[in-house]
Amino acid sequence: MTQPSYLETAQGRRIAYHRTAGEGPCVVFLGGLKSDMEGTKAIHLEDWARATGRAFVRFDYSGHGQSSGTFEEGCIGDWHEDTLAVIDTLTEGPIVPVGSSMGGWQSLLLARARPERLAGLVAIAAAPDFTEDGWWANFDAAQKAQLEQIGKVALPSDYMEPYIVTKRMVEDGRMHLVLRDPLELPFSVRLLQGTADTAVSTATATRLLDHLSCPDAQLLLVKDADHRFSDGPCLDLIEHAVNEVSAAAFIE
């Protein structure tokens, strides 16, 4: 494993990243909750970028991977700030964010904050607004009381150790919801979703598709693909989606 470079943000966080030089639009991988930049999709896209001469960036949010901080200290807004720091400091010109799960939510926040920078967007099992519609909406009375009194609650995961959900994560998430107000995306969007995903439902994917105001938005459902979406055929679909939205950016 090669050693990462580090970016110091205005908030005092130290963000680990790897950057590959190449032609644009620069592809930026935005990982999922409690994932890191060493995952299968991120490394595959980096290898693909090198092979095709594309610019590419992968990074760890604060509290993830090799970046500073702990997961329990963070929230959606912090990771949005990390994303903006990476985009503003490490990239130039058009970009194509590829957001996985929570990274899909981050890619939509990025699109809202820097619409002029995006040439297109790819989201894999996107999980917008999950702190409200997934966590809070499904908490029982005891969990809500525990969150209020203790400040955190543990939730099981099908893919890793339990999540520690903090009161700050939930309250901050409410300030960054993207499915309640109009979401104008003036570029091509590809949403990829597995039907065997137990973390993000196909209903979430179709809700996002219906909510977007976009000249070219498509949702691809892949039968029996799970939340990881990282076997050979799924990785090929991600490559194809990135190529498709990138090419669309240059069509008048």
N, C-alpha and C positions, 0 to 999 in steps of 0.2 A: 504494500500500500504506500503510495507516494504521500509525502507530507503536504498538508494544505497550506495555503496562504491565509492571512488573516486581515480582516477589515474592522477598524474601530468605528463604531457608530456614534452619532451625536448624543445618544442616550447612554454612552459608556459601555456598550456591549461589544464583545469581541466575536466576530462572525467568521467561522472557518469556511473556506471556499476553494474550488478548483476552477480555473478558467482556461478554455482552449481557444486559441486564436483561429480565425477563419473568416469566411465570407458571411454576410448577413442574409436575412434577419437572424440575429443572435437567438439561439434557443436557450431558455432559462428553465431549469427543472425546479419545481416547487414541491417539496416532499409533503408527506402526510403527518398527522399527529403522532408524535413519539417515534417517527421514522428518522433516518439520517441519509446523507448524500452517498452512502456506500451501498444503497439498495440496488436490486437488479435493474430496475427501470432506469435509474440515474446513470449507472455505469454503462448499460447498453447504449443509451443515447449519447454518452460521451464517446464511446467507441465508434458509433455511427457518424458522429460529427467529425471526428478525426478522419475517418475513411472518405467522407464526402466533402471535406474542406469547409465545414460549417463552423461558425463561432458558437461556443457553448459555455454555459456556466451552471455549476451545481453548488449548493451551499447548505449549511446547517443553520436553522433558526437558533436563536438563543435558547438554552435549556435542552438542546438536541445535539446528538453527536459530539463533535469536537469543538463546538462553540461554547462560550462562557454561560454561566448561570445554570439553574436547575429547572426541570420541567414544571414543578409546582409553582415556581415564581412567575411563570409566563402566562400569556393570554393572547387572544386573537389580535388585539391591537398592537401588542409588542412585536408579534411575528410579522404583522403588516409593516411596521416601522423597519424591521430587519430587511424585509423584501424591498422596500423602497430604497434603503441604503445601498443594497446590492445593485439594483437597477441604475440608480443615479450615479453611482461611483464606478462600477465595473463594466458598464455597457454603454454603447453609443448607437444612435440611430434606431431603426426598427428592431423590435424583439418579438419572439413568439414564446410566451410562457406555456409550459406544460405542467399543469397542476394535478397532483394525485391526491384524492380524498380531501383532507383539510387544505391541501395545496390548491385544490379546485376553488375553494372559497377564497383563498389568498389571491388566486389569479383574477377572480372577479373584483376583489377589492383593488387590486393593481390596475385593472382596466378602468375602474371608476376614478382612480386617482391620477393615472397617466394615460388617458385614452389616445393621445397623440403619438405615443411611443409604440403601440401595439400594431403589428402587421397581421396578427391572427391569434387565436387562442385554442389550445387543446386541453380538455379536462378529462381525467380518468377517474371514474367513480367519485365524481365531485360531491362534496358534502357541505353545501352552503347552509349557514344558519343552524348547524347541528347542535350547538350549545343550547339553543332555545327549543327547536323542534324535535331534537333527538334526546338530549339529556333532560332539560327542565320539564318538558311536556310529559315525559315518562317517569319522572320521579314520583314516588308515593309520598304520603304525608310525612312518614318517618324520615325519609331521605331529605325532604325539604327542610324539616326541622333540624336535622343534623347539619345541613349546609349552613343554616342560619346561626345555629348555636356554636358549632365547632369550627365551621369555616371550610370544611371539605368532606367529601364522601368518595368511597372507592366503588368503581364500576368494573364488572368483569368484561373481558375482551376475548373474542374468538381467535385473535391473531397474536396476542402478546400478554404480558402480565397486566393486572388490573390498572385502569386509569384512575389517577387521583384527581377528582374534579374539585376545584376550589370555588368558593363564592365569587372571588374576583374573576375567574374565567367566565362564569355565567353572566355576571353583571356587565363585564366588558363586552362579551359577545353580543349583548343587546344593543350596544352602540355601533355594531359593525354588521348588522343584518343586511342582506342584499335582495331578499325575496319579498320585501314589504313595499318597496318603492320602485318606480320604473328603472329598468336597467338597460341603458342604450349601449349597444356594442357595435360600432360602425366598421366591422371587419368580419371575416369568416371565423366561425366557431365550429369545432367538432367535439362532441361529447361521446365518450366511450364508456360503456357500462356492461358488467357481467350479470347474467340472470341468476347466478348462484352466489352473489355477493350477500353476505349476512350482516355486513356493517352499513352498507348504503343500498337502499331499495331502488328498484326500477321506477317506483312511483316518484322518488326524489328526482331522478333523472328526467322524467317526463315533466314534472313540475317546473324544473329549471328551464327546459326547452320551451315550454309554453310561456314562461315569464319573460324570456329574452325578447328584446326588440333589436333585431339583427337582420341584415340583408341576406345572410347565408349561414344558417344554423342547421346542423344535422346531428341526430342522435343515433349511434350504432349500438344495438343490443347484441351481446355475444352470448350465445347459449352455453350454459354450464361454466362460464368463466367466473372466478371468485374475486374477492376484493383485491387480491394482490395483482391481478391482471398482468402477469409477468412470465407466462410461458411463451414459447417461440412464436406461435401465431398471434398472440396478443401484442408482443413486442413489434412484430411486423405491422400490425394495425396502427400502432402509435407512430412509427416511422411514416407510414402512408399519410396519416392525418397531419403530421407536421409539414410534410411536403405539400399537401393539398392547400392548407391555409397560407403557407408561404407563397406558393405560386399565385393564389388568388389575389394577393396583395399587389401584384404587378400587372393585373389585368385591368385595363381602363373600364 
